[in-house]
Amino acid sequence: MISRRNFLRNSSMASALTVAKTSAGFSILHKNLQPEELILGQGEYRYKVDKRWAKISINSNPVLNCHEMVQDSKGRMIMIGDNIHNNILIFDKSGKLLDNWGTGWPGGHGLTISKEGGEDFLMIVDCGYYQDRTGKTIAQAGQVVKTDLTGRIIFTIGHPNTIGVYKDNEPFRPTETAVAPNGDIYVADGYGSNYIIQYNSKGQYIRHFGGSKNANPDHNLRCAHGVAIDTRDKNNPTLICTSREENCFKVFTLDGKFLHRIDTPGMHVCRPVLNEGNLYAGVCWSNDPAGKMIGSASGFVTILDSNNKVISNPGGNAPVYQSGKLLPTLQAPDQTFYHCHDVCIDEDKSIYVCQWNANQTTPIKLTRV
């Protein structure tokens, strides 16, 4: 693991260098280069960094961790965090704060948007982990809440053991949801028992699958942190699930049958975000050259094409394939991100990056160049 002292020393050394293109596919910072002038990524997916996109005061709208973000049908950017002064922050595309609400989710973590009858709805996930006033981490059961865009609660999905789905010793600490075209809701229990739980549009249980005790290891999930409906093949929609500890995504049918995996070696990926033909994801932790996870001050963004091949890593090294297999990807030495927890893609193909454990910073905007 990189120590804070070594990180600061390496950063100081890097700042004295001129901008130069390297064989790894990233740029080294010039000492006079401003953060908003930094260009990240490779190939056709390169981005200008704007760390000052969100125009809010941390005094009136405090942020702890920016966990996830979605865009509504009006083009507004909606973010969930775990500061109960304002769990939900709503911005326009310029970063101006338009609205804020929500004070009841100290473990505010997952955010999914769906449309029903022309109206937008949110699926909010409280993962059950939060810090008390002394900084101690508290763990309790999580919950999933459906609301409208003003925060009015439609219904809540609680612990699966209340309906006999889980055993008493199986924890429920959900991290994410996905909503299928027919309205079915898939809940990823990423910090709990690693199941994917399928409900109908009214929150009624259908089935669950995944977990970590299957005889076939491909069917297991290890930190099932994210889940998304993949409709890129409209005739065969599938479910993409994160198995973060395995550095991969696993693909299932919508009724829970395992199909295949998408390996992202060296990348501890969060939820998959589908936009047109591409798959985007935040990388919450990077590995070092020895293959060990860097526990602090690491992470970047990864982009895969319609064939699930990595084509760009903003904040990371360029992807390298040998004999059709992706080699482990490391983060670039010019540290830009801290634990990329989610991404949101707007109609201009800009990326909004939410970060965890990043000194209470607001989302970073990456404008495609």
N, C-alpha and C positions, 0 to 999 in steps of 0.2 A: 504494500500500500504506500502511496506517496505521502510523505509527511507534509504538514503545512509549511515547515521551514524550507524543505526542498522545493516545494511548489512555488513559494515566493521567490526563492533564489532563481529557479529556472525561468520564471516569468520575467524577472529583471534582466536576465541574460537575453531573452528573446526580444525584449523591447528595444535593445540596442542595435538590432539587426535591421537591414533594409528589406523592403518587400522583395521577395524572390519566389519564383515558382519552383516547387520541389518535385522530386519524382513521385512522392506520395500523393500529390494532387491537392495540396493546400498551400496557403500563403502564410509567410511569416510576417508578423506585425512590424511596421516601422514605428519608431518611438513617437512620431508626431501624428500617427494615424488615429483619427477619432473613431470611437466604437461604431457610429452610424455609417462610416465609410468602409467598414470591413465587409468583404465579400466571401461567402462560404459556399461550399458545394462543388460539384464537378459536372462536366459535360453541359447538357442543356438545362440542368437544374442547379443554377447558381443564384445566390440571394444576397441582397444588401441587408445588413443588420440594423434594426431600430430598437434599442433598449429603452427608449423613452416614449414608446407608443402610447401607453396608458396614461392619461392626464388626470390623475387623482391625487389627493392628499392622503398620506397614510394616517394622518391625525383624524380626519373625518371618515375615511373609508379604509380602515386597517386591513392588511393582508398578512396571513401567516404562510400558508402554502397555496399556490395557484394549482389546482389539481386538474381540471378539465375545462374545455370550452367547446361550444357549438354555435352555429349560426342559424338564426330563425328565418322565416320566409320574408321578413321585412329587411333582411340584411344586417340585423343587429348581432353583435357578438356577445354571447352569454357565458359567463365564467362561474364555476363553483370553486369555493375555497372552504377552509375549515376555521375561519374566524367568525364567531357567532355574532359579531356586530353587523355583519353583512355577508351571509353565505353566498348569495347570488349578486354578482355585479354585471350590469348590462351596459355595453358600450356601443357607440356607432363605429364605423370603420376608421374614423380619424383618431379613435382612442378617447373621445369625450364620453364621460359617464352620463348615462341617460336615466338609470334607475338602479336601485339596490333593495334587496329584501332578504329575509330568511335569517332567523336567529336560533333555530332549534336543531342544527346539525353540527355538533362539535367535531364529528368525523366526516364532514362533507368531502366527498371523494369522487363519485361518478356522476356524469351528466350526459343524458341522451335525449335527443329531440325526435318527436314523431308528429305526423300530421293526420288528423282525423276529421273528415268532413270539412276540410278547408281551414281547420284551426290547429295551431301548434300546441303541443303538450310536452312537458318535461318529465323524464324519469330521473329522480334524484337518489343517489346512493350515499348513505352514511355507513362507513365501513366499521364503526364501532371503536376505532382507536382515536384517542385524543389526549392532549396534555392538560393537566390541571394547572392551577395558578403557581404551583411550585416547580413546574416543569416535568413532573412525573407522568409517564405514559400510562393511561388507563385503558383497559380492554373490556368491552362489553359487547353484547349482541348488536349486530347492525340491523339496518332496515332499508327498504326501498319504498320511495314515495312518488306517486304520480301527482303532478300539479299542472295548472295552466300557467301562462306566462306572467301572471300577477302573483303567483304563490298560493292560489287557492288549491287546497288538497282535494284530490279526487278519490284516491284510496291509498292504502298502505299495505305493503307485503312485509310481514314479520318473520319470525324465526320458523323455519320449516318443521321443527319438531312439534309445533302447535297443531299440525295437521297430520302428524305421524310419518312424515317423510324422513326426518333425521332421527338418529338415536340421541339419547340424552347427552352422550359424551362427544357428540360431533358439533363443533362450534360453527356459528354462522356469522361471518364478517365479510359481507359482499363488497365488491369493488367496482362493478360495472354492469350495465345492461345493454341489450340490443333489442330492437323492435322489428319484427319481420313484416313483410308486406301485408300479411293477413291479420296483423295486430298482435300476434303472439309475442310474449316478453321472455327473453332469455336473461337470467341473472347469473353472473359469474361470481362464485364464492371464493375469490382469490386469496383472501387473508384468513379464510376459515377452513373448510373441508375440501376445497378445490373441485366442487361439482359445478356443472352448468345446469341450472334449474329452469325448466320451461313452464310458463304459465300462459293461459289465454289472455285475451285483451282485457278481461275483467279481473285479472289477478288470481284466477283459479288454477290450481296445480294440474299439470299434464304429465310430466316425467322429469327425471334427472339422470345425468350421465357424467362421465369423466371421473373425478375423484382421483385418489392416489393408490388404490389397492387392487387394480385390475391385474390379471395374470399377464396380459399383453401390455408391456410398458408403453407402447405407442398410444394406448387408450387412456393412459394416465395424464394428469395435468399437475404441474408443479409451479405453484403461484399462478393460478388461472386469473391473471390480473385484468385481462380485457377480453371483450367479445364483440363481434361485428357481423352483420349480415352482408354477404358478398353476392351482389346481383350483377356482377360484370358479365356472367353468362346468364342471361335472363331466363333461359329455359331450364337452368339447373342451379338455382340459388343454393349457397352453402353457408356454413357458419365457421368463421375463423376465430379461434380461441388462442389467447396468449398462454404459453407455458414459459414464464419468464426465467425461472431457474435453469431451464434447459436451453435457453437462448434460441427459442423457436416459436413459431405459430403452428397450431395443429388444426386441420380442416376436417369438419364433420358435416354430415347431412343435417338437414333441419330436424330430423327425428333422432339425432344423436349417434349415428354410425360413423366411425372413424374412416377417413379417406386417405389423407396423406399429411406430411408435415413440411413446413417451410423453414429451413434452418437459417439462422442469422448468427453465426459463431462470433463470439466476442461481444455480442450486444444483448443486454438485458432489456428486452423490448417491453413497452407498455401496450395499450390497446391498439389494434389495427384501425386505421381510418381510411376508408375507401373514397376516392374522388376520381370520377370518370374511370380511366383505365389503371390508375396507379393505387398503390397501397403505401400510406405514410405511417410512421410511428415515431414516438419519442423513445429514446434509449436512456433509461434511468441511470444505469451504471455501465461503465466500460470495463473491459479487461485490460490488464497490463500485458506486456509481451510474453510473460510466462504463463498467461492464461488465468491469472488470479484477478478476481473482481476488485476494482478500485473503489473502496468504500465511501470516499468523499471527493467532492470537487471533480466529478466525472459526468460523462453523458454527452449525447449529440442527437441528431435527427437522422433517420434513414428513410429512403424512398425506393420502392420496388415498382417495376413495371407490370404490365398485364400478364406477363409470364412468371411473375414472382421472382424476378431477378433484380438484385440491388443495382441501382443506376446512379445514385448520388448519396453522399453522407454529409450534409451540412454540419460542420463542427467536428467531423471525423475524417479519417483517411479515405482515399478513393477506394472503391471496391475492387478486389482482385480475384479473378476466377482462374482456377487451374483444372483442366480436364472437366470443365463444367461444374466444378465445386467451388463455392465461395470460401476463401481463406478468412481466418479470424480478422476482424476489423477493429482497429484501435482508434482512439480519439486523437484529433490533431493536437500538437503541442501548444498552439495558441488558444488556451482554454477560453471558451466563449460561454458555454452552458453549464448549469449545475443541475443535474438530475432531471432531464427532460421527461415530464410526466404525461404530456398529451400534446397533440397538435390539432389545429383546426384549419381547414383550407377554404379560402373564400373564392368568389367567382373570378377574381383576377389571378388566382393561383398563388396568392401570398399565403404564407404559413404563419400562424400565431402559435407560439410555443409557451406552454405552461410548465413551470418548474416547481419541484418539491425541494425543500430544505435548501433554499437559494437566498437566504438572508432577507426573506419577506419581499422579494422582488415581484413586480407585476409582469404580465405576459410580454414576451419579446415578439416583435413582428419581423418576419423575413420577407422582403419584397423581391419577387423574381426579376432577374435582370437578363 
